[in-house]
Amino acid sequence: MSRVTVGRWGKSLAIRVPMDVARAAGLREGDAVEIENIDGSIQVRPDADREATRQQARAAMAEIRAAAVGVRLGGLSVRELRDEGRP
């Protein structure tokens, strides 16, 4: 069990989740969570739709990669630009 201090974030109260606890729960920065009061205790759990959102993001990335195959910019490929150190 970890002990943390309640702080303030704007008009809300906030706690920091220790990294070992976050890893064990499978949480990453930017993840949505559900939070509720159950008999005076706070329960935090990953958003139920988290995996669906990640799958949608993976599918969108695959679509972007497939559409970019062979695309050239000013006569250069994205790989050539990256190899030259261009952003």
Contacts in CASP RR format, 6 or more apart in sequence:
PFRMAT RR
TARGET T0000
AUTHOR 0000-0000-0000
METHOD contacts of the structure
MODEL  1
MSRVTVGRWGKSLAIRVPMDVARAAGLREGDAVEIENIDGSIQVRPDADR
EATRQQARAAMAEIRAAAVGVRLGGLSVRELRDEGRP
2 18 0 8 1.000
2 20 0 8 1.000
2 21 0 8 1.000
4 15 0 8 1.000
4 16 0 8 1.000
4 17 0 8 1.000
4 18 0 8 1.000
5 15 0 8 1.000
6 13 0 8 1.000
6 14 0 8 1.000
6 15 0 8 1.000
7 13 0 8 1.000
7 14 0 8 1.000
7 15 0 8 1.000
8 14 0 8 1.000
17 25 0 8 1.000
17 27 0 8 1.000
17 44 0 8 1.000
22 28 0 8 1.000
25 45 0 8 1.000
25 46 0 8 1.000
26 46 0 8 1.000
27 33 0 8 1.000
27 46 0 8 1.000
31 46 0 8 1.000
31 47 0 8 1.000
31 50 0 8 1.000
32 46 0 8 1.000
32 47 0 8 1.000
32 49 0 8 1.000
32 50 0 8 1.000
33 44 0 8 1.000
33 45 0 8 1.000
33 46 0 8 1.000
33 47 0 8 1.000
34 44 0 8 1.000
34 45 0 8 1.000
34 46 0 8 1.000
34 47 0 8 1.000
34 48 0 8 1.000
35 42 0 8 1.000
35 43 0 8 1.000
35 44 0 8 1.000
36 42 0 8 1.000
36 43 0 8 1.000
37 43 0 8 1.000
47 53 0 8 1.000
68 78 0 8 1.000
70 77 0 8 1.000
71 77 0 8 1.000
71 78 0 8 1.000
73 81 0 8 1.000
76 84 0 8 1.000
END
